[in-house]
C-alpha cells in the first residue's frame, strides 16, 4: 500500500548563491518538496518520487526516484 504524500519546505543556502533581488520580489529561500508513492501500471512495483520546486520557479524537478516503499 502506498504511503500518504508528504509535503515540506527547506531553506536555500542564500548566502552561497549571493542572489540579489528588489524589495517585494517574493520568497527567495523556500524550496518546496513533495514525496509521493505511485504505481506506474496496475502490476508495477511501488515507486517513490521526490519532487522539488526552487524559489521563484514555476517548474517542478524530479529530485529523487526509487523503487519500493
Secondary structure, DSSP 8 states (H G I E B T S, - for coil): -----EEEEEE--HHHHT----TT---SSEEEEEEEEEESSTTS-EEEEEEEE-TT----EEEEEEE--
